[in-house]
């Protein structure tokens, strides 16, 4: 599979693409070492219980009995037979998961998963996501977007704004002191400038910005799949998009420098990052990456759980669906942290239901060692992986750490090497990600601890935006089993 998209280092030259992207979809299956793989796009991570049931049926009838959650809030089915495409498409189509087969791979829309569920955030971004998806599926020009192009809709807390969108919109509220309530700041790629857009125009502005990218990519002749890949002389900026929006009849006010919540390169809740609103104990926004119970308005609660290493059994998935049906709002939200949010539970049942999910093996406590721990597919599912990184990560957790034995540790400045000071690895709260090869598929954005399998063993380094990861010294490497 292609490596995960990430923010390109400012020093790196943009790639030149001579073909379309190979990202799998629901209809374009990818051949993996453990069978075929399907990736089902779920704009904003939204699922009805009927749709969630269809995915469970597909995993059980056609796949390996598991569902994988991706870093874009989508779902993957693995272990599929080569000839199951027609059956899978019929299941998805009947559940309303294929509104446009020509557009199914480009429906990449991330939205803040707790929008409207905690006490301080509007739900506008969820509506914007639905409207944008409808516009995408009705657009002929949008079919030229790659399967990697990403729209991000952030409710103001700065959680998904940090996840490398090509077109990102950050909702503004009356308390922001800048824009009117209901407006949004639009950014393209890494341009620090933004455009203030009126709320009703947000979905159309997002699509228009994507069309401006397609025009720039065609003019560059680079075959760019993403905004950051446009070469010098064809870079897309907020000022460029402002002219395109004006031509489309959409008003856009230029903002020379967007606020920190719109320009972060890492989510704001993990140290050493300062919370968006000062002391994290008094911040108005809940941490959307953390598992647990989310207190909402009118006495309702949401349950937020994480899948260990991003994988759920069909039984775990069906339990989530049953809770959403019996006690929740009849909906599920997948998160870019490979989790699931169940909205709309009464406060009287939330704790008991969370205990059921804990007993079923889901991550429900922020103190769990599985929280912020991830891994690529590894062996045996991926032939390019040097080892079974998931088994190795699980073994590490069993010994009380999240990195290999003898791994380095420390709390260095961002971008500095992690010194070999013993276990466990720090800084606290930074994600740890195990990769079977240099592609690092599915790795986190921003700053993270990189556990990489090499021919000599595992290397551990601190990865920070716009820096080259520094490997641990050879003395701190630990043996990884050779690839079979």
PAPA-726415 format. One record per atom (N, C-alpha, C): residue in three letters; x negated, y negated, z negated. Coordinates in pm, whole numbers, plus 50000, padded with zeros to 5 digits. Atoms other than C-alpha are relative to their C-alpha. Layout:
ALAXYZ ...
//
This chain:
UNK499175011950000 UNK500005000050000 UNK499144987650000 UNK500785012250000 UNK498874964350053 UNK499784995149859 UNK500225005450133 UNK497304947249753 UNK500994989049969 UNK499055010250041 UNK499454923649553 UNK499544986350043 UNK500385013749968 UNK499564887749674 UNK499644992549874 UNK500395008150115 UNK497894863149444 UNK499524986550049 UNK500485013349965 UNK496804827249432 UNK498565000950051 UNK501334999449940 UNK493794823249661 UNK499084990149930 UNK501015008950058 UNK490654808849504 UNK499764988350096 UNK500235011849918 UNK489984773649624 UNK498755001550086 UNK501244998349926 UNK486564785449739 UNK500125010350111 UNK499864989249904 UNK487894814249948 UNK500574994750131 UNK499485003849869 UNK488464810450321 UNK501315007350024 UNK498734993249973 UNK492034817850431 UNK499825011150102 UNK500144989149903 UNK492424850950613 UNK500684996650131 UNK499315001049872 UNK493364852950979 UNK500725013250024 UNK499184988149985 UNK496194877351041 UNK500235002850149 UNK499774996449861 UNK496414896051369 UNK501145010050015 UNK498854991049995 UNK499494916551281 UNK501004995649894 UNK499025002650103 UNK502674915251078 UNK499645007549873 UNK500324993450126 UNK502594925250714 UNK500625014049997 UNK499574986150007 UNK503074961750624 UNK500795003049873 UNK499274997850124 UNK505134956650309 UNK501185009450023 UNK498854991049986 UNK507624984850259 UNK501304993049967 UNK498685005250030 UNK511324978550236 UNK500955011549971 UNK498994989650018 UNK514564997450190 UNK500165008250126 UNK499854993149871 UNK514585006450559 UNK498655003850059 UNK501354996649955 UNK510825006450628 UNK499295007149885 UNK500594992250107 UNK509495034550411 UNK498495000550016 UNK501464999150002 UNK505835036250314 UNK499595014149960 UNK500484986650032 UNK504015069450317 UNK498914999249895 UNK500974999750109 UNK502225074449985 UNK499575014549978 UNK500524986650025 UNK500325104149848 UNK501045009149934 UNK498974992050068 UNK503385115349647 UNK501334999850075 UNK498785000949921 UNK505905111449929 UNK500214986050051 UNK499725013349948 UNK507575081550085 UNK500534990849890 UNK499635010250098 UNK508285049249899 UNK500944990050066 UNK499095010649956 UNK511165024549936 UNK499994988849898 UNK499925011750087 UNK511164989249794 UNK501304992750030 UNK498695006449983 UNK514614974349739 UNK499924986049942 UNK500025013950046 UNK514684936349723 UNK501284996849925 UNK498885003850086 UNK516914922949446 UNK499844985249967 UNK500185014350025 UNK517124884949471 UNK500394996249858 UNK499865004150141 UNK516744869949122 UNK500075012049907 UNK499944988150084 UNK516594905948995 UNK501405004449964 UNK498624997650040 UNK520404906948983 UNK500535013450051 UNK499334987649965 UNK522294939848980 UNK501355000749929 UNK498774996050067 UNK525894949048912 UNK499825014349952 UNK500134986350048 UNK526474981548727 UNK500245009950115 UNK499794991249884 UNK527764996549053 UNK498735001450081 UNK501254999549926 UNK524534987449227 UNK498935007749922 UNK500964992750081 UNK522435000248937 UNK500275015050004 UNK499644985849991 UNK524335033148950 UNK499565005850134 UNK500434995349868 UNK523615035949322 UNK498495002450003 UNK501454998050005 UNK519885031749256 UNK499655012549920 UNK500254987950077 UNK519985058648989 UNK500345012450081 UNK499624988649915 UNK521815081949228 UNK498935002650106 UNK501024998449896 UNK519215075449498 UNK498725006049942 UNK501214994550063 UNK516315082149260 UNK500175014749965 UNK499734986350043 UNK517945114249140 UNK500185009550119 UNK499684991449886 UNK519175127649473 UNK498875000750102 UNK500965001049890 UNK516375116149704 UNK498564998349954 UNK501345003450045 UNK513385105949492 UNK499485009349893 UNK500684991950102 UNK511255117949201 UNK500654998849863 UNK499305001150126 UNK513805109648931 UNK499574988249915 UNK500445012050070 UNK512205076448835 UNK500304987750085 UNK499945012949933 UNK512575039648921 UNK498824991749953 UNK501135008850031 UNK509575016348937 UNK500464985650011 UNK499675014349999 UNK509954979348853 UNK498764992450045 UNK501135007149942 UNK507774954849043 UNK499804986349935 UNK500325013250056 UNK506134921748955 UNK500794988850066 UNK499095009949943 UNK508724904049169 UNK501465002849963 UNK498644997050043 UNK511734918348990 UNK500775008650098 UNK499364990649907 UNK512434944149261 UNK499905014149945 UNK500034986050041 UNK512904981849236 UNK499395008450111 UNK500584990749903 UNK510975009949405 UNK500425014249967 UNK499734985750010 UNK511865046249467 UNK498835007350061 UNK501154992449953 UNK509035071249506 UNK500395014650018 UNK499784985849980 UNK508755107349613 UNK501115003150097 UNK498924998149903 UNK511215103249900 UNK499545008850115 UNK500304992049882 UNK511385128050185 UNK499964991250124 UNK500175008249879 UNK510425115250529 UNK501314997650072 UNK498775000949922 UNK513895121450671 UNK501194994849919 UNK498885004250085 UNK515945105650389 UNK500454985850026 UNK499715014249979 UNK516045070350532 UNK501454997050024 UNK498605002549969 UNK519565072950670 UNK500895001549879 UNK499214997850122 UNK520995087150348 UNK499794988749900 UNK500305010950092 UNK519225060750139 UNK500684987150045 UNK499385012349949 UNK520415032450362 UNK501505000149977 UNK498554999150021 UNK524005044950335 UNK500364997349854 UNK499745002450142 UNK523845045649955 UNK499864985149966 UNK500245014150030 UNK522405010449941 UNK501034991150067 UNK499025008049927 UNK524774996850202 UNK501375000349930 UNK498714998750067 UNK527845010250022 UNK500044992349868 UNK500065007250127 UNK526664993449700 UNK499804985050018 UNK500205014349975 UNK526174959549867 UNK498574995549985 UNK501415003450016 UNK522384960949844 UNK499304997550133 UNK500575003049868 UNK521844956250219 UNK500944990550075 UNK499095009349933 UNK523804924950314 UNK499604996850142 UNK500495002149863 UNK521634920450625 UNK498765008550020 UNK501134990949981 UNK519384948150749 UNK498814993050065 UNK501105007249934 UNK517344923750961 UNK499224991549901 UNK500635008950098 UNK516534903050653 UNK499575007149873 UNK500124993450130 UNK516124929850387 UNK498624998449938 UNK501345001150059 UNK512334926050346 UNK499634985749961 UNK500385014050029 UNK512354887950321 UNK500814994149886 UNK499165005150109 UNK514854884850034 UNK499214999849870 UNK500915000650116 UNK512014877449792 UNK500284987349922 UNK499605011650080 UNK513564854049536 UNK499865003549853 UNK500184998650144 UNK512324852049178 UNK500754988649930 UNK499345010350080 UNK514404833448918 UNK499775002949853 UNK500194998250144 UNK513934827948545 UNK501045009749947 UNK499034989750036 UNK515524859348399 UNK500934996449885 UNK499145003750113 UNK516904842548085 UNK500814987550027 UNK499265012249970 UNK518454812848265 UNK501475001649963 UNK498614999750043 UNK521804805548101 UNK500285009549886 UNK499764990050104 UNK521324832647839 UNK499544995649863 UNK500355005250131 UNK519464814547563 UNK500704986649982 UNK499175011550039 UNK520734782947397 UNK499694987150074 UNK500485013049953 UNK518844756647592 UNK499854998950151 UNK500275000549857 UNK518784765147961 UNK501265000950083 UNK498864999049910 UNK521224759648243 UNK499935012550084 UNK499974988149915 UNK522324788148465 UNK499954996450148 UNK499975004549860 UNK522054767248783 UNK499085008250089 UNK500964993349913 UNK518994785948908 UNK500535013450048 UNK499434987349955 UNK520924818648923 UNK500974997550117 UNK499105003549889 UNK523574802049141 UNK499184995850121 UNK500865004049888 UNK520854786049353 UNK499435012450070 UNK500574987949940 UNK519324820549404 UNK501025007150088 UNK498964993449919 UNK522594835349526 UNK500274992350129 UNK499735008149881 UNK523184806249763 UNK498825000650097 UNK501174998949913 UNK519614807749895 UNK499985013550070 UNK499974986849938 UNK519954845049957 UNK501015000350115 UNK499005000449893 UNK523124839150159 UNK499504992150121 UNK500565007949891 UNK521374812150363 UNK498925007750075 UNK501054991949937 UNK518384834850426 UNK500605010550093 UNK499414989149923 UNK520584863250546 UNK500784995150122 UNK499285005749885 UNK522394839750786 UNK499064992850096 UNK500955007849921 UNK519204824150927 UNK499265008850100 UNK500744992949898 UNK517774836351256 UNK498504997549984 UNK501435003250010 UNK514474818251204 UNK499345006849881 UNK500594994150120 UNK513984833350858 UNK499515014250022 UNK500474986449974 UNK513494867851010 UNK498515000350033 UNK501435000649970 UNK509984856051106 UNK499144999349874 UNK500775000250124 UNK508954853050738 UNK499435013949972 UNK500604987150036 UNK506654880250607 UNK500695005649876 UNK499464993650118 UNK507674905050342 UNK499334995649871 UNK500715005050119 UNK505274887250104 UNK500384985749964 UNK499655013950027 UNK506654851850131 UNK500964999649881 UNK499284999750127 UNK508074842749789 UNK500644986549967 UNK499275011450055 UNK510724818349669 UNK500075001749848 UNK499964999750145 UNK510614809349298 UNK500944989149951 UNK499055009450058 UNK513434792649103 UNK499865000649848 UNK500325000450143 UNK512424782348750 UNK501004991149928 UNK498965007550071 UNK514964770548492 UNK499464988749915 UNK500595011050075 UNK512514745748338 UNK499045004549893 UNK500894995350106 UNK510664767948094 UNK498595002750050 UNK501324998049945 UNK507734773048332 UNK499555014450004 UNK500414986050002 UNK507804811048326 UNK499715005350140 UNK500244994849866 UNK508234820648690 UNK499314990050092 UNK500745009949921 UNK506794787848822 UNK498525003550007 UNK501424996450005 UNK503414802948729 UNK499675012350083 UNK500204987049937 UNK503854833748949 UNK499724999350149 UNK500565000549865 UNK502504821249280 UNK501014999250111 UNK499025001449893 UNK505564811349481 UNK499464992250119 UNK500305008149882 UNK505274798349835 UNK500864987450001 UNK499095011450022 UNK508304776049780 UNK500555001749859 UNK499604999150140 UNK508934769049411 UNK500874988149965 UNK499135010750047 UNK511724749049250 UNK500165001049850 UNK499925000750146 UNK511744738148886 UNK501194991349963 UNK498815007450040 UNK515094727748739 UNK499634989149900 UNK500175011050094 UNK515214694548558 UNK501284998349920 UNK498845002650085 UNK517474686148267 UNK499974985549954 UNK499935013950044 UNK518604653448113 UNK498894996849901 UNK501045002250099 UNK515984658147841 UNK498624998350058 UNK501315001149940 UNK513124658048090 UNK499524985550008 UNK500365014149995 UNK513244620148105 UNK499514995250134 UNK500515003949867 UNK512364619848475 UNK501145000150101 UNK498964998849900 UNK515024632948708 UNK501375001549937 UNK498654998150052 UNK518794634448671 UNK500275014649969 UNK499644986350033 UNK520324665248513 UNK500535007050124 UNK499544992449885 UNK520874692248772 UNK499114998950121 UNK500935001149887 UNK518024681549001 UNK498895010349985 UNK501114990650005 UNK514944702049082 UNK498804994050070 UNK501255003749934 UNK511304696649175 UNK499595011250093 UNK500404990149900 UNK510244714449493 UNK498514998850025 UNK501434999649969 UNK506614724949545 UNK499765010450109 UNK500404990249900 UNK504924742949833 UNK498575004449969 UNK501334994750029 UNK501954765749763 UNK499404993949876 UNK500725005550114 UNK499384749749536 UNK499954984849998 UNK500005014649998 UNK500064713349625 UNK500534994949866 UNK499555004850130 UNK500274695149288 UNK501174990250009 UNK498885009249982 UNK502794670449432 UNK501305007950013 UNK498694993649994 UNK506514677649434 UNK501014990550063 UNK498895007849946 UNK509794665649582 UNK501215002149911 UNK498794998850083 UNK512824657949367 UNK501215001650091 UNK498864996249917 UNK515914674049518 UNK501255000249914 UNK498734999250071 UNK519544669749411 UNK500465014549993 UNK499604986250023 UNK521004701849269 UNK500775006550114 UNK499244993649893 UNK523574708349545 UNK499185002850126 UNK500834998349879 UNK520794705849808 UNK498885010249982 UNK501164991650029 UNK518334729749640 UNK499905012250091 UNK500164988149915 UNK519114762049831 UNK499644996650144 UNK500295003749862 UNK519114744850170 UNK498604994150012 UNK501365005649997 UNK515924725850082 UNK498965011149996 UNK500954988950008 UNK514184758449992 UNK499855006950135 UNK500074993749868 UNK515074774350326 UNK499324990850100 UNK500625009449907 UNK514074742750514 UNK498494999349979 UNK501444999950027 UNK510684742850340 UNK499355012650058 UNK500544987649941 UNK510184779150448 UNK499924998850152 UNK500045002149855 UNK511034769350805 UNK498854990750038 UNK501155008749975 UNK508444741350782 UNK498705008149996 UNK501174991250004 UNK505894768150684 UNK499885007950131 UNK500064992349876 UNK506804789150989 UNK499504991450115 UNK500475009149896 UNK506254758851211 UNK498504997649987 UNK501435002350023 UNK502844751951052 UNK499195012550033 UNK500734987549974 UNK501824788651076 UNK499885002450150 UNK500044998149855 UNK502744790051445 UNK499014990450064 UNK500925009949944 UNK500824758051517 UNK498555003449970 UNK501374996850039 UNK497744771151335 UNK499445011950077 UNK500454988049932 UNK497594803551532 UNK499325010049909 UNK500714991750097 UNK496384820251212 UNK500755012749963 UNK499194988650042 UNK499224844851170 UNK500265000549851 UNK499885000650146 UNK499504833150806 UNK501315006049954 UNK498814994350061 UNK501934852650592 UNK500534991249887 UNK499635007750116 UNK501914828150301 UNK499444985850012 UNK500405014049990 UNK501514790550246 UNK498514998449971 UNK501415001450037 UNK498074794650083 UNK499065005150108 UNK500844994749894 UNK496804812350393 UNK499864990650119 UNK500125009549890 UNK497264782350622 UNK498594994050002 UNK501375005249995 UNK493834770350744 UNK499964984849990 UNK500195014550002 UNK492404735550706 UNK500474993950132 UNK499445006549882 UNK494064711450944 UNK501455003550022 UNK498604995949987 UNK497384729650910 UNK500635002649864 UNK499454997850134 UNK497904729750533 UNK501374993249988 UNK498675005450021 UNK501494723950429 UNK500044993149864 UNK499945007850123 UNK502024696650168 UNK501424995349975 UNK498695005450034 UNK504964681249989 UNK500394988750095 UNK499675010949908 UNK504724650850217 UNK500465005550135 UNK499564994049875 UNK504984673050524 UNK501445005149990 UNK498664994450018 UNK508044690350387 UNK501034988949983 UNK499075011350016 UNK509604656850292 UNK500534995250134 UNK499555004249868 UNK509694647250658 UNK500965009950061 UNK499104989849947 UNK511304680250754 UNK501354999449931 UNK498745001150073 UNK513904676550480 UNK500804987850046 UNK499315012149955 UNK514684641150591 UNK500675002450135 UNK499424997049869 UNK515244653550946 UNK501245008849989 UNK498864991150022 UNK517654679450805 UNK501114993349920 UNK498985007250075 UNK519604652950617 UNK499975002649850 UNK500134997250144 UNK518284662750271 UNK499104989449938 UNK500795010350067 UNK517104634750042 UNK498975006549909 UNK501094994750081 UNK513764640949872 UNK499144988449953 UNK500845010550057 UNK511934617449636 UNK498625005949968 UNK501374995050017 UNK508144621749634 UNK499534997849856 UNK500585000750134 UNK506544629249294 UNK498535003750014 UNK501424998049969 UNK502754625549315 UNK499395011749924 UNK500554989050079 UNK502014650149036 UNK501115006149917 UNK498944993250072 UNK504504675648908 UNK499575002649856 UNK500354997250140 UNK504674682748530 UNK499355013649985 UNK500754987650023 UNK502634710748377 UNK500875012350015 UNK499124988449990 UNK505684733648367 UNK500165004650143 UNK499854996449859 UNK505734732948748 UNK498695004350064 UNK501294997649936 UNK502014736948811 UNK499125009949924 UNK500784990150073 UNK500894763448563 UNK499535011150094 UNK500464988249928 UNK498824792248695 UNK500135012649915 UNK499704988750085 UNK499714814748400 UNK501274996849922 UNK498835002750084 UNK502964818948205 UNK499604993449870 UNK500425008950109 UNK502994794947909 UNK500035005949861 UNK499744995450136 UNK503684817947617 UNK498845007349934 UNK501104992250058 UNK500464837747571 UNK498834990949967 UNK501235007450030 UNK497514822247387 UNK498925004050101 UNK500275012850064 UNK495244804647459 UNK500764988350058 UNK499255010849938 UNK497884784447643 UNK500934993549899 UNK499085007150087 UNK499784757547456 UNK501425001750053 UNK498624999349953 UNK503544762447468 UNK500424986950066 UNK499565011649923 UNK505354738547698 UNK500504988849909 UNK499425010150086 UNK507014720947406 UNK499334999849863 UNK500715001050127 UNK504304721147141 UNK500015013149925 UNK500034988250086 UNK504594745446852 UNK500945010750052 UNK499184989549944 UNK505824778746985 UNK501155003849909 UNK498934996450093 UNK507884783846669 UNK501224991150017 UNK498885009149984 UNK510034753846756 UNK500334997450147 UNK499715002049858 UNK509984756247137 UNK501445003850029 UNK498584997249975 UNK513544754847273 UNK500235012250088 UNK499814989049908 UNK512974782347527 UNK499545013149938 UNK500454986750038 UNK512844819347449 UNK498935004750097 UNK501044994349917 UNK509854838547581 UNK500625010850088 UNK499294990849911 UNK511284855747886 UNK499205012650030 UNK500814988149979 UNK508394880547899 UNK500025009449881 UNK500054992250123 UNK508954893447545 UNK501275008449985 UNK498814991950026 UNK511264922347454 UNK500674996149869 UNK499275002750122 UNK513934919547188 UNK501404994750028 UNK498655005749990 UNK517274902247126 UNK499884985150025 UNK499985014249965 UNK517894868347285 UNK501324994149952 UNK498785006450050 UNK520354845947100 UNK500524990250103 UNK499385008749901 UNK522774828947334 UNK501134991949942 UNK498885008150047 UNK525674804947312 UNK501235008549971 UNK498694993950026 UNK529104814047175 UNK499905013749934 UNK500124987550074 UNK527814842646963 UNK499575012050080 UNK500424988749917 UNK526644864247253 UNK498495001749996 UNK501404996749999 UNK523304881247281 UNK499625006650132 UNK500554992449888 UNK521104894847557 UNK498925009249946 UNK501074990850036 UNK518854925047523 UNK498944999750109 UNK501115000149905 UNK515434923047686 UNK499075011649964 UNK500864988450023 UNK513434955247722 UNK499015001150115 UNK501034998049899 UNK510324965347913 UNK499845014950026 UNK500264986349962 UNK509514997148101 UNK498525003249979 UNK501424996750019 UNK506275014147987 UNK499305001950135 UNK500764999949874 UNK503805007948273 UNK500924998650121 UNK499115003249888 UNK506764997048485 UNK500825011450055 UNK499264988449948 UNK508405031448521 UNK501105004049902 UNK498864995550078 UNK511845042848402 UNK500485013350055 UNK499334987949955 UNK513385077248413 UNK501454996650037 UNK498595002049967 UNK516855080548561 UNK500854999749873 UNK499244999950125 UNK518125088648210 UNK499914986549929 UNK500145013250062 UNK516695055948072 UNK500794989450078 UNK499285009649915 UNK518135036648367 UNK501515001349979 UNK498554998050018 UNK521585052148320 UNK500444995249861 UNK499655005450131 UNK521505043147949 UNK500134984850006 UNK499905014549982 UNK520805006848040 UNK501304996250070 UNK498785002849924 UNK523665007848289 UNK501235002249914 UNK498854997350087 UNK526035023148032 UNK500204988949898 UNK499885011050096 UNK525244995847778 UNK500544987550068 UNK499495011649926 UNK525794969048042 UNK501495001550027 UNK498594997549971 UNK529144985248123 UNK500864999049875 UNK499164998750119 UNK530424992047772 UNK499984987749911 UNK500135011050094 UNK529104962447573 UNK499574986950063 UNK500535012049938 UNK527574937847818 UNK500964993750100 UNK499215007549901 UNK528734916148103 UNK500215007750129 UNK499904992349876 UNK528554943948361 UNK498904996950098 UNK501115003849912 UNK525254931248498 UNK498685003449935 UNK501374998150045 UNK521534938248472 UNK499144990050076 UNK500965008949934 UNK518634914948548 UNK498615006349987 UNK501384995450003 UNK515214928448644 UNK499074988049990 UNK500925011150023 UNK512274906848539 UNK498665002650068 UNK501344998149940 UNK508834900948696 UNK498995005949903 UNK500884993350097 UNK507344915648377 UNK500395014749987 UNK499594986049993 UNK508764949448476 UNK500905003649883 UNK499024997950106 UNK511634946748234 UNK501414998750052 UNK498575001049969 UNK515414946348225 UNK500664991849891 UNK499215007950093 UNK517714920848063 UNK501465003950016 UNK498574996950001 UNK521274930247966 UNK500744988449934 UNK499315011750057 UNK523414898747920 UNK501355003849939 UNK498604999950039 UNK526654893547733 UNK500425009749893 UNK499604991050108 UNK526564916647431 UNK500494992049879 UNK499625006650124 UNK528464906747117 UNK498945002149894 UNK501054999250101 UNK526204900146820 UNK500165012349911 UNK499754988850089 UNK527844928446624 UNK499405013150050 UNK500504987449946 UNK526544955546860 UNK498584999150053 UNK501305001749933 UNK523274941046988 UNK498895008049932 UNK501094993250071 UNK521004955346717 UNK500085015150017 UNK499844985649984 UNK522444990446739 UNK499635004550141 UNK500314996449861 UNK522164990647116 UNK498504999050026 UNK501445001149983 UNK518574978747099 UNK499305012149937 UNK500584988250064 UNK517815007446859 UNK500145012350089 UNK499834988949906 UNK519245031847113 UNK498944999650109 UNK501005001449893 UNK516915018147378 UNK498605002949948 UNK501294996650061 UNK513965020847139 UNK499855015249993 UNK500034985550012 UNK514825057347075 UNK499825006850136 UNK500124994549865 UNK514985063047451 UNK498634997850062 UNK501375001749951 UNK511365052247490 UNK499734986950070 UNK500235013149939 UNK511775016447614 UNK499274990849901 UNK500745009550082 UNK509644987647484 UNK500974989249953 UNK499025009350054 UNK511814966647253 UNK499414990549896 UNK500655007950104 UNK509284950747014 UNK498794992950059 UNK501185007149946 UNK506804923347112 UNK498695004749941 UNK501224995150062 UNK504304939346873 UNK499545013550056 UNK500364987149943 UNK504254971547075 UNK498704998950079 UNK501225000549918 UNK500844979947226 UNK500285000950149 UNK499644999249858 UNK502694985947554 UNK500404986450057 UNK499635013349954 UNK503764949447568 UNK498794993350065 UNK501055006449919 UNK501664931547834 UNK498935009950048 UNK500904989949945 UNK499994964247936 UNK500595005450130 UNK499524995349871 UNK500264974148301 UNK498955008450070 UNK500904991749921 UNK498744997248557 UNK500565001650140 UNK499574996949865 UNK498855003648928 UNK500525014450005 UNK499464986549988 UNK500315036249062 UNK498955010549966 UNK501074990650029 UNK496975054449047 UNK500235013850059 UNK499834986049961 UNK496465091349113 UNK501155006249919 UNK500104994249866 UNK498285112649219 UNK500824992650106 UNK499115006649905 UNK500685087849381 UNK499294992250108 UNK500735008249903 UNK498025067049558 UNK498665006550032 UNK501234993349957 UNK495245083349761 UNK498784990949988 UNK501135009250008 UNK493075051949738 UNK499484998649857 UNK500425001450139 UNK492935053049358 UNK498915010149967 UNK501094991250039 UNK489815067649202 UNK500385009549887 UNK499664991850117 UNK491635082448903 UNK501464997849964 UNK498655001550053 UNK494915086248716 UNK499974989349892 UNK500155011050095 UNK494855051948555 UNK501134999749898 UNK498895000050094 UNK498275056348397 UNK499745009749885 UNK500334990550106 UNK497165087248210 UNK498894994549911 UNK501105005650078 UNK493985069448102 UNK500474988649910 UNK499455010950082 UNK495895038647983 UNK500825005649885 UNK499204993850106 UNK498295060947790 UNK499095006049892 UNK500954994350097 UNK495345078847628 UNK499374989049916 UNK500585011150076 UNK493845045247529 UNK500974995149894 UNK499005004550097 UNK497095034447362 UNK500085009949883 UNK499944989850105 UNK497125067347171 UNK498864998649900 UNK501135002150091 UNK493745057847022 UNK500034986449933 UNK499845012850068 UNK494975023546917 UNK499454988150072 UNK500505011449924 UNK493655001447195 UNK500664999850137 UNK499435000949865 UNK494604989947545 UNK498934999850108 UNK501104999349905 UNK491174992647709 UNK499235012949976 UNK500754987650020 UNK488785021947757 UNK499094999149878 UNK500934999550112 UNK486615032947467 UNK498674993650040 UNK501265007149978 UNK483375012847435 UNK500184987650086 UNK499785011649913 UNK485014984347627 UNK499604987249929 UNK500375012950059 UNK483904948247573 UNK501214992549949 UNK498925008150055 UNK485944922747388 UNK499494986049972 UNK500395013550036 UNK485924886847271 UNK501094990150033 UNK499075010749968 UNK487774853647301 UNK499244988750065 UNK500845010149934 UNK485664834647554 UNK500844989150063 UNK499295009749918 UNK486584803147743 UNK500515006650127 UNK499464994349878 UNK488674809748050 UNK498935000250109 UNK500954998649892 UNK486544822648333 UNK498655005249954 UNK501284994950050 UNK483644833148107 UNK500065015249988 UNK499994985450015 UNK482574869648086 UNK500455004049861 UNK499564994950129 UNK484064890747809 UNK498815006949934 UNK501204994150060 UNK481164898747573 UNK500305013549936 UNK499794986650056 UNK480704934747451 UNK499924999949848 UNK500005001450145 UNK481734930047089 UNK500825010749929 UNK499234989550064 UNK483804961247027 UNK501474999050029 UNK498564999149975 UNK487534968647010 UNK500754993549885 UNK499294999649873 UNK490274958547044 UNK499734987650083 UNK500285011249912 UNK490134935047340 UNK500854987949961 UNK499305012550019 UNK491114898647294 UNK499644991250118 UNK499115007650085 UNK492234870947352 UNK501415005849992 UNK498674994650027 UNK495564880347202 UNK501024994350098 UNK498905004449916 UNK498544878947434 UNK499705000050148 UNK500324999749858 UNK496664880147764 UNK500275014150053 UNK499694986749949 UNK497924908947982 UNK498755008150030 UNK501054990549964 UNK495744939648032 UNK500535008550115 UNK499524992749884 UNK495964956748369 UNK498945009750050 UNK500884989349954 UNK494414989948478 UNK500205002150149 UNK499934998349855 UNK493584994148848 UNK499095011450043 UNK500754988649951 UNK492405024949036 UNK499024996750109 UNK500965004349898 UNK490545005149304 UNK500014984850006 UNK500185014549995 UNK489534969849400 UNK501234992650054 UNK498805006749951 UNK492924962649560 UNK500864994749886 UNK499315004750121 UNK494434959349210 UNK501494997350027 UNK498605001949963 UNK497984964049340 UNK500874997349877 UNK499065003350106 UNK500614947549120 UNK499414992549883 UNK500655006550114 UNK498144928448902 UNK500734987349959 UNK499355012250047 UNK499354899148688 UNK499434987650070 UNK500515013049956 UNK499004862848790 UNK499344992949883 UNK500625007950104 UNK496964837648600 UNK498815007049939 UNK501114994150073 UNK494554850348335 UNK500415013649945 UNK499694986550045 UNK494404887348253 UNK498705007949984 UNK501144991150020 UNK492034914848139 UNK500075010850107 UNK500084991049885 UNK490984935448440 UNK499255012749961 UNK500624986950026 UNK490304972548374 UNK499955007350133 UNK500154995049863 UNK488934985548704 UNK499225013150001 UNK500704987349983 UNK488025021548786 UNK499004998750114 UNK501045000049898 UNK484745023748976 UNK499405014050007 UNK500654986949987 UNK482575052849090 UNK499185003249876 UNK500834997850119 UNK480465047848775 UNK500825000549871 UNK499165000650119 UNK483375044148533 UNK500824987350000 UNK499175012050009 UNK485685016748414 UNK499144987749972 UNK500595013250029 UNK484594980148422 UNK501114991349945 UNK499025008950061 UNK486374954348208 UNK499524985750013 UNK500365014149983 UNK486424917148284 UNK501214991449975 UNK498935009750016 UNK488454886248210 UNK500204992850133 UNK499685006349873 UNK490164873748527 UNK500744987049973 UNK499365012950018 UNK491074836948541 UNK500234993650136 UNK499735006549872 UNK492544815048818 UNK498764993350057 UNK501085006649927 UNK490014803649079 UNK498615004149951 UNK501314995050039 UNK487194824548929 UNK499855014250052 UNK500284986249964 UNK485524856549035 UNK499895008149872 UNK500064992450125 UNK486074883548770 UNK498595004849973 UNK501334995650041 UNK482914891348577 UNK500105013849937 UNK499924986450051 UNK482374928448518 UNK499315001249866 UNK500704996950124 UNK481424942348182 UNK498645005950033 UNK501314994149975 UNK477784952548152 UNK500105015150010 UNK499964985649978 UNK476944988048252 UNK500085007749870 UNK499984992850127 UNK476444997647889 UNK501405000749940 UNK498655000150054 UNK480084989547824 UNK500975007850087 UNK499144992449912 UNK481405011148107 UNK500285013749939 UNK499654986750047 UNK483195043348033 UNK500345008550120 UNK499834991149886 UNK483535073648252 UNK501445001150042 UNK498704997049943 UNK486515076648481 UNK499865013150077 UNK500094987349928 UNK487285111048623 UNK499794997450150 UNK500195001949857 UNK486055114348982 UNK501295002750077 UNK498824997849917 UNK488675112549255 UNK499945014250056 UNK499994986349947 UNK489765147349360 UNK499815000250150 
//
